[in-house]
Amino acid sequence: MPVNTVHGPIDGSQLGQTLIHEHIVTADWSMRMAFGEHYYEHDVIVDRAVAQFLRAKQSGVRTVVDGTPVNMGRDIGLIREVAERTGLEFIVSSGFYYQEEVFLNWRSEGEIHAWLSRECEEGVSGTGVRPGIMKAACAVDGITPTLDRVFRAIGRVAAEQRLPIFCHHHIEVGNGEAILDLFEDCGVTPSQVVLGHSGDTNDLGYLEKMLRRGCYLGMDRFGHCAAGNSLADRVGTIVELCARGYGDRLLLSHDLATYFGVFGSWQDFKAEESAEPAVDFTFINRQVVPALESAGLASEAVRAMLERNPAEFLEVD
């Protein structure tokens, strides 16, 4: 099945090296409207993002899945502009993040389903850009009553539209089975689901249990090694999972953004002299790929995690 990008549907064979979970920005629209240039400036972001993603392209990246959902400041115009200026393929997401939104608390599953179905069928916000992936998320509180309705709406849309789901989950909660059970109840097969941020743990028992269900694992936070699970430990876990025969179910990414509007100071960000952070969208090609190969993985196996696996995941049968 073709994969929806901002440029239109393309065959999975055209995706090339794919980063399965990144962001250009996570910058809330209400904050933008309320605080303007004290919180966010479009032109600054565009220029920084284009520079960063051009470097990613030069390192070998061809496709980026922007995992920003509706309530984290998804900006289709921005994504399309960066795509046009870099020549990269971008895949946009439909769905919601895990915060208990007052605008969702009293909505029925049917209402949420109708909203998401419409943008998947007609395009987002009148742009004609159709999402190529659904985004769901739960955190330390697990699947709350509100999130249960949101997850079921997302699952139904994914089943009907034949779209994959990226599900942000907090690995310390370990509720991957509950997530997969819920989505299966909606008609979604485990092979349509990636349990995001699974690379934050080295609990091989948990990870293998999830893989036996048939889902994909997002080894997708290589942009945050310094603040959590180390590069060496993440690499070691991937190598061991490959040795156990699960290399075809692992997806690599950074979970970075040009600008994370959920923390930090906009003024500090804007004042940075260099738009080239030490850890950027080239980090996997510069550091992770060599580390995986040095740890014993064949280059073909590493390349498959960046090319074949994402294509197979995004092309829902």
Legacy VTK file of the C-alpha trace (Angstrom):
# vtk DataFile Version 3.0
C-alpha trace
ASCII
DATASET POLYDATA
POINTS 317 float
0.000 0.000 0.000
1.386 3.488 -0.826
2.706 5.644 2.010
1.274 9.153 2.430
3.879 11.951 2.502
3.497 15.725 2.277
4.252 15.380 -1.442
1.566 12.729 -1.883
1.487 8.914 -1.799
4.679 7.076 -2.714
5.761 3.466 -2.835
7.644 2.168 0.198
10.631 1.374 -2.019
11.078 5.129 -2.535
11.405 5.982 1.171
15.098 5.166 1.494
16.740 5.688 4.852
13.935 6.637 7.221
13.915 8.184 10.686
10.746 6.786 12.231
10.183 9.393 14.965
11.357 13.003 14.904
9.834 16.484 15.202
10.469 19.796 13.540
8.796 21.546 16.471
6.588 20.767 19.434
5.158 24.250 19.993
1.593 24.642 21.220
-0.658 26.803 19.056
-2.319 28.519 22.024
1.109 29.495 23.338
2.094 30.800 19.913
-1.031 32.930 19.624
-0.802 34.232 23.192
2.905 35.045 23.413
4.022 35.483 19.819
7.714 36.226 19.330
8.400 35.671 23.043
7.618 31.981 22.505
8.067 31.186 18.799
9.061 32.740 15.455
8.267 30.868 12.282
11.099 32.247 10.124
13.745 31.378 12.714
12.440 27.830 12.993
12.248 27.313 9.234
15.827 28.420 8.662
17.182 26.314 11.539
15.142 23.268 10.513
16.165 23.482 6.862
19.837 23.689 7.833
19.556 20.736 10.209
17.599 18.505 7.858
19.879 19.317 4.922
22.734 17.943 7.030
20.615 14.869 7.758
20.025 14.454 4.033
23.741 14.718 3.335
24.362 12.000 5.927
22.022 9.604 4.095
18.518 10.305 5.428
15.751 10.384 2.812
12.489 10.275 4.800
11.434 11.678 8.172
8.321 10.726 10.129
7.253 13.817 12.048
5.628 12.388 15.172
3.943 15.616 16.306
0.246 14.992 16.989
-2.640 17.456 17.001
-2.198 18.647 20.594
1.592 19.133 20.511
1.569 21.925 17.940
1.455 19.960 14.696
2.161 22.432 11.887
1.475 21.078 8.418
2.520 24.307 6.698
5.894 24.251 8.454
6.488 20.588 7.683
5.614 21.086 4.030
7.878 24.136 3.739
10.846 22.262 5.225
10.131 19.310 2.935
10.078 21.539 -0.131
13.291 23.359 0.802
15.235 20.212 1.649
13.871 17.714 -0.870
13.258 15.198 1.923
10.074 13.201 2.235
8.128 13.992 5.417
5.319 11.853 6.794
2.876 13.602 9.125
0.920 12.157 12.041
-2.693 12.193 13.108
-3.742 11.504 16.688
-3.190 12.885 20.175
-0.562 13.053 22.904
-1.184 11.795 26.430
-2.138 14.952 28.344
-5.646 14.991 29.812
-7.014 17.564 27.402
-10.031 19.494 28.638
-11.137 19.535 24.986
-11.191 15.726 24.923
-12.408 14.850 28.411
-16.083 15.118 27.516
-15.850 13.939 23.906
-17.178 10.573 22.903
-15.086 8.006 21.099
-17.328 8.571 18.094
-16.625 12.302 17.953
-12.872 11.785 18.188
-13.049 9.040 15.562
-14.951 11.362 13.203
-12.359 14.143 13.536
-9.430 11.848 12.857
-11.164 9.952 10.054
-11.966 13.162 8.230
-8.396 14.435 8.166
-7.080 11.025 7.118
-9.559 10.906 4.239
-9.563 14.559 3.140
-6.227 15.922 4.347
-5.191 18.050 7.306
-6.636 21.559 7.698
-7.583 21.941 4.054
-4.042 21.276 2.794
-4.800 17.956 1.136
-1.862 16.439 3.064
-2.988 13.080 4.399
-1.348 11.549 7.473
0.803 8.499 6.867
0.760 7.328 10.487
-1.383 7.571 13.618
0.087 8.791 16.905
-1.057 7.584 20.314
0.572 8.151 23.685
0.283 7.163 27.302
2.614 7.860 30.205
3.056 6.948 33.871
-0.705 6.919 34.482
-1.213 4.334 31.738
-4.379 4.287 29.663
-6.711 6.606 31.572
-10.476 6.710 30.839
-9.956 9.677 28.503
-7.054 7.976 26.760
-9.063 4.783 26.418
-11.558 6.662 24.237
-8.738 8.374 22.329
-6.861 5.094 21.791
-9.989 3.336 20.577
-10.761 6.136 18.138
-7.163 6.055 16.868
-7.248 2.269 16.606
-10.483 2.273 14.627
-9.126 4.867 12.203
-5.880 2.913 11.784
-7.826 -0.264 11.023
-10.189 1.470 8.588
-7.561 3.580 6.823
-4.876 0.861 6.928
-2.400 3.100 8.720
0.341 2.168 11.194
0.402 3.478 14.768
3.329 4.911 16.680
2.523 4.604 20.372
4.579 6.618 22.840
4.798 4.578 26.031
6.796 4.950 29.224
8.893 1.854 29.482
8.930 1.851 33.292
5.161 1.279 33.287
5.620 -1.754 31.052
2.073 -1.730 29.683
2.893 -2.738 26.129
0.612 -5.758 26.290
-2.353 -3.639 27.397
-1.689 -1.257 24.508
-1.511 -4.075 21.976
-4.622 -5.736 23.443
-6.620 -2.516 23.124
-5.564 -1.915 19.545
-6.229 -5.538 18.596
-9.742 -5.083 19.992
-10.114 -2.254 17.445
-8.999 -4.458 14.537
-5.349 -3.387 14.477
-2.782 -6.149 14.087
0.362 -5.964 16.263
2.455 -5.561 13.110
0.748 -2.166 12.601
2.056 -0.909 15.950
5.443 0.344 17.062
5.870 0.608 20.825
7.810 3.821 20.969
10.761 4.582 23.232
11.452 0.915 23.873
15.147 1.682 23.597
14.947 3.442 26.963
15.252 0.058 28.693
17.653 -2.878 28.584
15.062 -5.270 30.034
15.410 -7.969 27.397
12.652 -10.048 28.963
10.092 -7.288 28.512
11.283 -6.354 25.035
11.283 -9.939 23.794
7.806 -10.481 25.233
6.541 -7.541 23.180
8.336 -8.724 20.052
6.753 -12.155 20.365
3.397 -10.399 20.052
4.451 -9.305 16.567
4.827 -5.539 17.057
7.765 -3.315 16.209
9.951 -1.667 18.839
11.013 1.948 18.587
14.704 2.162 19.466
14.073 5.784 18.802
15.602 8.042 21.446
19.230 8.112 20.378
19.003 11.877 20.717
18.691 11.512 24.493
21.486 9.107 25.431
23.159 11.633 27.714
20.028 12.006 29.836
19.046 8.359 30.096
20.038 4.980 28.732
23.585 5.305 27.365
24.622 4.857 23.750
26.634 1.766 24.672
23.712 0.166 26.508
21.239 0.979 23.726
23.602 -0.528 21.162
24.166 -3.620 23.298
20.434 -4.240 23.639
19.886 -3.920 19.889
22.740 -6.297 19.141
21.335 -8.886 21.558
17.816 -8.597 20.129
19.240 -9.078 16.644
21.122 -12.157 17.870
17.788 -13.518 19.109
16.275 -13.080 15.653
14.320 -9.842 16.054
16.343 -7.489 13.877
13.471 -7.168 11.413
11.250 -5.558 14.088
13.539 -2.763 15.286
13.249 0.867 14.152
15.888 3.549 14.789
15.437 7.261 15.370
16.422 10.199 17.606
13.158 11.755 18.900
14.730 15.163 18.423
13.198 18.492 17.445
14.651 21.638 15.988
12.762 23.367 18.825
11.071 21.713 21.796
8.552 24.310 22.899
7.637 22.304 25.993
10.724 23.418 27.920
13.572 25.883 27.819
13.665 29.539 26.835
12.800 30.726 23.341
15.124 33.694 23.772
18.023 31.409 24.709
17.246 29.182 21.733
17.120 32.132 19.355
20.357 33.565 20.717
22.369 30.399 20.153
25.249 31.291 17.862
25.340 27.846 16.261
22.392 26.047 14.713
24.464 22.873 14.738
23.871 21.034 18.026
26.310 18.257 18.913
23.484 15.735 18.855
21.306 16.300 15.810
19.474 14.404 13.090
22.811 13.064 11.769
23.749 11.366 15.062
22.539 7.906 14.027
24.621 7.943 10.860
27.633 9.525 12.574
27.656 7.579 15.842
25.053 4.829 16.091
25.681 3.016 12.817
29.457 2.753 13.438
28.797 1.640 17.030
26.414 -1.104 15.911
28.875 -2.331 13.301
31.754 -2.223 15.798
29.608 -4.320 18.139
29.361 -7.032 15.501
26.282 -6.289 13.414
26.722 -6.636 9.667
26.280 -3.408 7.733
23.353 -4.989 5.868
21.554 -5.671 9.140
22.078 -2.103 10.309
20.924 -0.694 6.979
17.779 -2.842 7.154
16.754 -1.187 10.427
16.897 2.187 8.678
15.483 1.225 5.283
13.692 -2.113 4.952
12.056 -2.217 8.397
10.478 1.279 8.218
9.213 0.615 4.697
7.593 -2.655 5.736
6.068 -1.036 8.815
4.699 2.013 6.983
3.318 -0.028 4.080
0.365 -1.622 5.882
-0.899 -4.690 3.988
LINES 1 318
317 0 1 2 3 4 5 6 7 8 9 10 11 12 13 14 15 16 17 18 19 20 21 22 23 24 25 26 27 28 29 30 31 32 33 34 35 36 37 38 39 40 41 42 43 44 45 46 47 48 49 50 51 52 53 54 55 56 57 58 59 60 61 62 63 64 65 66 67 68 69 70 71 72 73 74 75 76 77 78 79 80 81 82 83 84 85 86 87 88 89 90 91 92 93 94 95 96 97 98 99 100 101 102 103 104 105 106 107 108 109 110 111 112 113 114 115 116 117 118 119 120 121 122 123 124 125 126 127 128 129 130 131 132 133 134 135 136 137 138 139 140 141 142 143 144 145 146 147 148 149 150 151 152 153 154 155 156 157 158 159 160 161 162 163 164 165 166 167 168 169 170 171 172 173 174 175 176 177 178 179 180 181 182 183 184 185 186 187 188 189 190 191 192 193 194 195 196 197 198 199 200 201 202 203 204 205 206 207 208 209 210 211 212 213 214 215 216 217 218 219 220 221 222 223 224 225 226 227 228 229 230 231 232 233 234 235 236 237 238 239 240 241 242 243 244 245 246 247 248 249 250 251 252 253 254 255 256 257 258 259 260 261 262 263 264 265 266 267 268 269 270 271 272 273 274 275 276 277 278 279 280 281 282 283 284 285 286 287 288 289 290 291 292 293 294 295 296 297 298 299 300 301 302 303 304 305 306 307 308 309 310 311 312 313 314 315 316
